[in-house]
């Protein structure tokens, strides 16, 4: 298996910036990465987005994120008596080559609260509860967070390793970083366009040309997977509920059809990443109605 990591983020559009909700997000994140044996090396939650650095464990990253975002959105909407989408868009995952990017990604993510103006300086960052920085320094502990692997890159003893890690983080305060993707172009800059030998690159990958080539050649890798056409999902759901495709796409309120439409909306959202507006057009419904239907389908485990 390749040594790729994923850095990901998702933008929150809710106007409610309550720490209690971020506590719940973090609690759910811990449960899920532990359940799926997904190594988590860095994280940072700020009011309008989050960053995670993970490696695939027992489950694909897409399933881990689907479980996290869907479950948290349902919790948040119920708690605050609201409906509709909580996240502006689907999470963005960038596959990253471990060397030389692992430590750079750790620093990039853990400095995010300072750069976002949420935390005033490095001294206060270790007390910020929504970042892995304090866990690495030992000011907190979580059995679902892997601090040992990160510290092993600095020194053999815990004290020496944490001191070296802290110096490394501090050295990044004066450096402007952009590690959100861009493959070889971002790795080598514009010079890549002038190289005599062609190089592989992909905007969804942060790594060298050979690493990108290996990923694209791996049939099981998410970059090369072809999404299921919406027509196939419609046909599958219609057959499962013994309704016609025409009924499924109609405005029928018959109980059996309504249940099938709810499952269809859920699957179009989760599996294909369609927006509420897109699904609403397909089912002749408003976005708010689609959101409520998806929430009902998810709450009863109606996932096909």
Steps between C-alpha positions, in 0.01 A plus 500: 500500500625847419606732782254769407321718751190714458459861603141613492277789594135595491339844528217555751237758409300497824510833683514319834857484628442310823787320664260237630428400140870473424537286812243265352670505160828404666334230708349345188828530312680312779246218503504459123877501444536253786223273370648497150865483612568820302828661614448870572820704523378861498176693525381855545144624540424869455154664474461469123705195398713212620812316391593135558811302413417131485613175345257237379426235760241224494252709297538730199540867590178578312299277734668645807416854390147410394431355844653800675332777299158339469481404866619840622264690270201303627606563861555872444174555314299319765670685787452844345157426349612576148481328161712501189864450425757578765803479272539724199653227291637149523835457667806543285758224530854536369717189482848584624832323462632432848854609423575788496155632599405328826656748743413797279135396512511460878632855531263643240194357677600575859587862423162554336326634816770767535484598134120513521524742793329260742805448721737780601848360460679170540497509881119487502475240226587211733188582705271516197275193542408462134847424363738207521788732594434477874464122479846473347647724771329297773260765631216265409453131424278311257531131424374561146777744408843379384760733649774236527550463127547874458743530792703206368609726213678736741680304773493177701416649841161663568645822644755545222243412236238747625760777531615438142140484379421833667802665338391364165147637542634840610725522197192484278340815637694721261448269201197525275387148414250370247482123512145451382588309184634551152724200452833542332415853386467612860798291609743637245341830404452626146831346390313175450359645179851540360640156578612298202367172637122481547392466864177375648296739711147526630334784688366249753848379592790660683807305400767418245424386147572132567275501806216654297553246222480210745177633647337543162608150402339343809152389396375492858605859572221759534661729241433243229156386609211587272191631676181303463270673251187651654291290261641181654415619851146585390454158341638321809277688744192454280555124479568475873167664589302345212403832347552628150767757422225735389331467841832556674554829319139612537342702779302201623435499877415132512682358803703242308606756239581762764727254681676415175546869416654561842753222444573631152564852631729365769701288257529776242638726773736259674617276217505746211550824689210679331385824662153556642424728208597228247295235679207738533496560127507127437216429745303823442550611861641796685842485662360515855265209431790299357710566810223381731446190289872414506508548878202266545660237278829519689337487843330167426804349332334507159823468306424230252 
